Amino acid sequence: MKKILPAILLSALSPFALALEVGAEAPKCDLQQFSDAAPVQLIKPGKVTYVDFWASWCGPCEQSMPFLEEINTQLKAKNFEVIAINLDESRDDAKNFLDKHKVNFTVAVNPNGECPAAFGVVAMPSSYLIDRKGKIRRINLGFHAEEKAVIRAEVEKLLAE
């Protein structure tokens, strides 16, 4: 039940959350590095960013992590960055997940909890591709392996702009 509760809460709150649309400006959120609580800047002018909201109890999140690691590693030299925002209630749950799924991209937390609502998160994972000017260019709800090529092509298109 503990793992289902956050999903139910997200679904229940979603009608009240301001759902973002493609073309909207990405919200600013107070984020900290998961590892050391250092501040994380979500929007970086000139950088294409893939923001991914995830939790340890989310099966599709487990499937998406290797893909996010792959595109981050392959495209970071082109001014691309993945920022994964953890929504677990328990830090230990998130840490155990990250121990199993090693990643080199930024993993952040949102201590005051406003970020999921600001983005209108309604599914796990929820991902937002943000262009160099801070505009949302793609929204993915859930993760499906067959979408990897489409997501990568969209990232590369934004990097070429």
Phi, psi and omega in degrees: 000322182303324182279335180277327184308311180301323179294319178295317179297317178299317180294319182292325182276343188303323179297336181269344179280150177278099181290130179276155178236160174303134182100343178286156174284136180293135178292154174267138182227152175275105182241152176227147173303137176298321187288321188220009178066014175294146180298145177239127177270118184286312182257122180236108181308134180090354182244138172272130186232137175251108182263124185235117175270127186216168175211156184294332183277358186267111179301311178298332177296320179297324179287328185281334185303314178298323178294315179297320177298317181297309183290326177297313180297316184285334188243358183298329178293344179264016179077044177241146180213140170259132171236115181257121183257116183279137180244015178295145173285329182253121177301323180298321178299315179295317180298316178299319177299313182291332175295326180277330185238083182293131178225154179249002176273173182289125172249125186233165171232159180242090190303325181266358170075011183278341188296313179301320179292321180297326178274344183075038181298126180231355182215163178237129348285161169241130185231147184225122177267121186245131182280181184296343181258004178088014179263142176283125183249343178204142176234129176242125174252118187084182177220129179231124184306326181291349178269354184304314182296322180293316179298313180300317179298321179294319178298312181297324177297315180293324178294331180279344181289000000 
